[in-house]
């Protein structure tokens, strides 16, 4: 997980200390945990057999040269615990305002922004909509959203590979959050690190397109385990690609049996009704909520 390098450290204002004009925040990342240990030999603190090396078979679940498992666990706990404080503050604010927050996560190119554009077209006359866009560089996606008449804030993470709750908190200050509305958070394209960082959302939505591999849920299990909803996108392309939709769904449910699954083509509009109906239902629940507790698609899961 990238948190051990310090890119997930939400404890200081470096997360949005750059340009914050015109709904654009730029984060400057610095690695806070460089090892001072330099060895003249190659450590073999991982499993390897038959051409297969596994660097995640330890208590920390990952390997970083110069750091043992206990050090990695300590660093990760420190970073994530700080992030969780910001996430809970975001969650309380969303709940107090009666706003549904959705965290959209996927690999680059899975169709998050296209799904977002189609969702906005269906929802803009039904409820207030606003968007937080996350990318390493450019404001291209935020500009695509603003063209639709929807307020959007761009968060640039620089070398960082995910949004964190502190960044989202700053973005919320620039958005008109209105009761009964939905705030879409389009995370940086990455199926690894965003799985670990709570942003204060009510629902984490993982998106997989049929132009990717149907074994993605097995390759990136943490993301599918953390998600509440799985959207299989670009299903109009199924006749033209080597992708088994049933296998993809079965593998995702093997990782997380509580996942709800919706199959769509955002570009063609296929299956979008079920996705929009889900948003409307959850937004109404958020508006009617009387406490600051998170509105979850499923009951909280242990672990």
C-alpha positions as CSV (number, residue, x, y, z in Angstrom):
1,X,0.0,0.0,0.0
2,X,1.3,3.5,-0.9
3,X,0.6,4.8,2.6
4,X,4.0,3.6,3.8
5,X,5.8,6.2,1.6
6,X,3.9,9.1,3.2
7,X,1.6,10.0,0.2
8,X,-1.4,9.2,2.4
9,X,-0.3,11.3,5.3
10,X,-3.3,13.6,5.9
11,X,-1.8,15.2,9.0
12,X,-0.6,18.5,7.5
13,X,-1.8,21.2,5.1
14,X,0.5,20.1,2.4
15,X,-2.5,18.3,1.0
16,X,-4.0,21.4,-0.5
17,X,-1.4,24.1,-0.1
18,X,-1.0,24.9,-3.8
19,X,-3.3,26.6,-6.2
20,X,-6.9,26.6,-4.8
21,X,-8.4,29.1,-7.3
22,X,-11.4,28.4,-9.6
23,X,-12.2,25.2,-7.8
24,X,-8.8,23.7,-8.4
25,X,-6.6,22.3,-5.6
26,X,-3.1,21.0,-6.1
27,X,-1.5,18.7,-3.6
28,X,2.3,18.6,-3.0
29,X,3.4,15.2,-1.9
30,X,6.5,14.4,0.0
31,X,7.7,11.1,1.1
32,X,8.0,11.2,4.9
33,X,9.3,7.7,5.6
34,X,12.5,7.1,3.6
35,X,14.6,4.3,5.0
36,X,18.1,5.1,6.0
37,X,19.1,1.4,5.6
38,X,21.1,0.6,2.5
39,X,22.3,-2.9,2.0
40,X,24.9,-4.2,-0.4
41,X,23.0,-7.4,-0.9
42,X,19.6,-8.4,-2.1
43,X,17.3,-9.2,0.8
44,X,15.2,-12.3,0.4
45,X,12.5,-11.6,2.9
46,X,9.7,-12.9,0.6
47,X,8.4,-16.2,-0.7
48,X,9.5,-17.4,-4.1
49,X,9.1,-20.6,-5.9
50,X,8.9,-21.7,-9.5
51,X,9.3,-18.2,-11.0
52,X,6.7,-16.7,-8.6
53,X,7.8,-14.1,-6.0
54,X,5.3,-13.0,-3.4
55,X,6.2,-9.9,-1.4
56,X,2.9,-9.7,0.5
57,X,3.1,-12.8,2.6
58,X,3.8,-11.1,5.9
59,X,1.9,-9.4,8.7
60,X,2.0,-6.1,6.9
61,X,0.8,-7.5,3.6
62,X,3.6,-5.8,1.6
63,X,7.3,-5.3,1.4
64,X,9.4,-2.2,1.4
65,X,13.3,-2.4,1.3
66,X,14.8,-1.4,4.7
67,X,11.5,-1.7,6.7
68,X,10.3,-4.8,8.5
69,X,6.7,-5.8,8.9
70,X,6.2,-4.2,12.3
71,X,7.6,-0.8,11.0
72,X,5.3,-1.0,8.0
73,X,2.2,-1.7,10.2
74,X,3.1,1.2,12.5
75,X,3.4,3.6,9.6
76,X,0.2,2.5,8.0
77,X,-1.8,2.7,11.2
78,X,-0.5,6.2,11.8
79,X,-1.4,7.4,8.4
80,X,-4.8,5.7,8.1
81,X,-5.8,6.8,11.7
82,X,-5.2,10.4,10.8
83,X,-7.1,10.0,7.6
84,X,-10.0,8.4,9.4
85,X,-10.4,11.5,11.6
86,X,-10.9,13.7,8.6
87,X,-13.2,11.1,7.0
88,X,-15.5,11.0,10.0
89,X,-15.7,14.8,9.9
90,X,-16.6,14.7,6.2
91,X,-19.2,12.0,6.9
92,X,-20.8,14.0,9.6
93,X,-20.9,17.1,7.5
94,X,-22.5,15.2,4.6
95,X,-25.0,13.6,6.9
96,X,-25.8,16.9,8.7
97,X,-26.5,18.5,5.3
98,X,-28.5,15.5,4.0
99,X,-26.1,14.9,1.1
100,X,-25.3,11.5,-0.4
101,X,-21.6,11.1,-1.1
102,X,-20.5,8.4,-3.6
103,X,-16.8,7.5,-4.1
104,X,-16.2,6.2,-7.6
105,X,-13.1,4.0,-8.0
106,X,-11.7,2.1,-11.0
107,X,-8.7,1.6,-13.2
108,X,-7.9,4.4,-15.6
109,X,-10.1,4.1,-18.7
110,X,-12.9,2.1,-17.1
111,X,-15.4,4.9,-17.9
112,X,-15.9,6.7,-14.6
113,X,-16.2,10.1,-16.2
114,X,-18.5,8.9,-18.9
115,X,-20.7,7.2,-16.3
116,X,-20.6,10.4,-14.3
117,X,-21.7,12.5,-17.3
118,X,-24.6,10.1,-18.0
119,X,-25.6,10.1,-14.4
120,X,-25.7,13.9,-14.3
121,X,-27.8,14.0,-17.4
122,X,-30.4,11.8,-15.7
123,X,-30.3,13.4,-12.3
124,X,-29.8,17.1,-12.8
125,X,-33.5,17.8,-13.0
126,X,-34.2,15.5,-10.1
127,X,-31.8,16.6,-7.4
128,X,-28.8,18.9,-6.7
129,X,-25.6,17.4,-8.1
130,X,-22.0,18.4,-7.5
131,X,-18.7,16.7,-8.3
132,X,-15.2,16.3,-6.8
133,X,-12.7,15.2,-9.5
134,X,-9.4,13.5,-8.6
135,X,-6.4,13.2,-11.0
136,X,-2.7,13.5,-10.7
137,X,-2.6,16.4,-13.2
138,X,-4.9,18.6,-15.4
139,X,-8.4,19.8,-14.8
140,X,-9.8,18.1,-17.9
141,X,-12.4,16.0,-16.1
142,X,-13.7,18.9,-14.0
143,X,-14.1,21.0,-17.1
144,X,-16.1,18.2,-18.7
145,X,-18.4,18.3,-15.8
146,X,-18.8,22.1,-15.6
147,X,-19.9,22.1,-19.3
148,X,-23.0,20.2,-18.1
149,X,-23.8,23.1,-15.7
150,X,-22.8,21.2,-12.6
151,X,-20.4,22.6,-10.0
152,X,-17.1,20.7,-9.9
153,X,-13.9,21.0,-7.9
154,X,-10.6,19.5,-9.3
155,X,-8.2,18.0,-6.9
156,X,-4.7,17.3,-8.4
157,X,-2.6,14.9,-6.3
158,X,0.7,15.4,-8.1
159,X,2.6,12.1,-7.6
160,X,0.0,10.8,-5.2
161,X,-2.1,7.9,-6.4
162,X,-5.4,8.5,-4.5
163,X,-7.5,11.1,-2.9
164,X,-7.7,11.3,0.9
165,X,-10.2,12.6,3.3
166,X,-8.3,15.9,4.0
167,X,-8.4,16.8,0.3
168,X,-12.1,16.0,0.1
169,X,-12.8,18.2,3.1
170,X,-11.1,21.2,1.4
171,X,-13.1,20.5,-1.8
172,X,-16.4,20.4,0.2
173,X,-15.7,24.0,1.2
174,X,-16.0,25.1,-2.5
175,X,-19.2,23.2,-3.3
176,X,-22.8,24.1,-2.8
177,X,-23.9,21.0,-0.8
178,X,-27.7,21.0,-0.7
179,X,-30.1,18.6,1.2
180,X,-31.4,15.7,-0.9
181,X,-28.5,16.1,-3.4
182,X,-25.6,13.9,-4.4
183,X,-21.9,14.6,-4.3
184,X,-19.9,12.4,-6.7
185,X,-16.2,11.9,-5.8
186,X,-14.3,10.6,-8.8
187,X,-11.2,9.1,-7.4
188,X,-7.8,8.8,-9.1
189,X,-7.7,5.9,-11.5
190,X,-6.2,3.1,-9.4
191,X,-7.5,-0.2,-8.0
192,X,-5.0,-0.4,-5.2
193,X,-4.5,2.6,-2.8
194,X,-8.1,4.1,-2.9
195,X,-9.3,0.9,-1.3
196,X,-7.6,1.8,2.0
197,X,-8.6,5.5,2.3
198,X,-12.0,6.4,3.6
199,X,-13.2,9.7,2.2
200,X,-16.3,10.0,4.3
201,X,-18.5,8.6,1.6
202,X,-21.7,6.7,2.1
203,X,-21.0,4.2,-0.6
204,X,-17.8,3.1,-2.4
205,X,-18.6,2.2,-6.0
206,X,-16.1,0.1,-7.9
207,X,-16.3,0.2,-11.7
208,X,-14.9,-2.4,-14.0
209,X,-15.2,-2.3,-17.8
210,X,-15.4,-5.2,-20.1
211,X,-12.3,-4.0,-22.0
212,X,-10.3,-5.0,-18.9
213,X,-9.7,-8.6,-17.7
214,X,-12.5,-10.5,-16.0
215,X,-10.0,-11.6,-13.4
216,X,-9.5,-8.1,-12.1
217,X,-11.5,-8.8,-8.9
218,X,-9.0,-11.6,-8.0
219,X,-6.0,-9.5,-8.9
220,X,-7.2,-6.5,-6.8
221,X,-9.2,-8.1,-4.0
222,X,-8.8,-5.2,-1.5
223,X,-10.8,-2.8,-3.7
224,X,-13.7,-5.3,-4.3
225,X,-13.7,-6.2,-0.6
226,X,-14.0,-2.5,0.4
227,X,-16.7,-1.6,-2.1
228,X,-20.5,-1.6,-1.5
229,X,-21.5,-1.6,-5.2
230,X,-19.9,-3.1,-8.3
231,X,-20.7,-1.5,-11.7
232,X,-19.8,-3.5,-14.8
233,X,-19.5,-0.9,-17.5
234,X,-19.3,-0.9,-21.4
235,X,-21.4,-4.1,-21.7
236,X,-22.4,-3.0,-25.2
237,X,-18.9,-4.1,-26.2
238,X,-19.2,-7.7,-24.9
239,X,-19.7,-9.2,-28.4
240,X,-16.4,-7.7,-29.4
241,X,-14.1,-8.5,-26.5
242,X,-12.8,-11.6,-24.8
243,X,-14.5,-11.0,-21.5
244,X,-16.7,-13.3,-19.5
245,X,-19.2,-11.1,-17.6
246,X,-20.5,-14.0,-15.5
247,X,-17.0,-15.0,-14.4
248,X,-16.2,-11.3,-13.5
249,X,-19.3,-11.1,-11.3
250,X,-18.7,-14.5,-9.7
251,X,-15.1,-13.6,-8.9
252,X,-16.2,-10.3,-7.4
253,X,-18.8,-12.0,-5.2
254,X,-16.3,-14.5,-4.1
255,X,-14.3,-11.7,-2.7
256,X,-17.3,-9.8,-1.3
257,X,-20.6,-11.7,-1.2
258,X,-22.4,-8.5,0.0
259,X,-21.7,-6.6,-3.2
260,X,-24.6,-5.4,-5.3
261,X,-23.9,-5.6,-9.0
262,X,-25.3,-3.4,-11.8
263,X,-24.4,-4.0,-15.5
264,X,-24.5,-0.9,-17.7
265,X,-23.3,0.8,-20.8
266,X,-22.9,4.4,-19.8
267,X,-22.4,5.5,-23.4
268,X,-25.4,3.6,-24.7
269,X,-27.7,4.0,-21.7
270,X,-28.1,0.3,-21.2
271,X,-28.9,-0.6,-17.6
272,X,-28.6,3.0,-16.3
273,X,-32.1,3.0,-14.9
274,X,-31.1,0.6,-12.1
275,X,-28.1,2.8,-11.2
276,X,-30.1,6.0,-11.2
277,X,-32.9,4.5,-9.1
278,X,-30.3,3.4,-6.6
279,X,-28.9,6.9,-6.3
280,X,-32.3,8.4,-5.9
281,X,-33.2,6.0,-3.1
282,X,-30.0,6.5,-1.2
283,X,-30.2,10.3,-1.6
284,X,-33.7,10.3,-0.1
285,X,-32.4,8.2,2.8
286,X,-29.6,10.7,3.3
287,X,-32.0,13.6,3.3
288,X,-34.3,11.9,5.8
289,X,-31.5,10.7,8.1
290,X,-31.7,12.3,11.6
291,X,-28.3,11.3,12.8
292,X,-24.7,11.6,11.6
293,X,-24.3,7.8,11.1
294,X,-23.2,6.8,7.6
295,X,-25.9,5.8,5.2
296,X,-24.6,2.4,3.9
297,X,-25.8,0.3,1.0
298,X,-25.2,-2.7,3.3
299,X,-24.9,-3.2,7.0
300,X,-21.4,-2.6,8.2
301,X,-19.2,-5.6,7.7
302,X,-16.7,-6.9,10.3
303,X,-13.0,-6.6,9.7
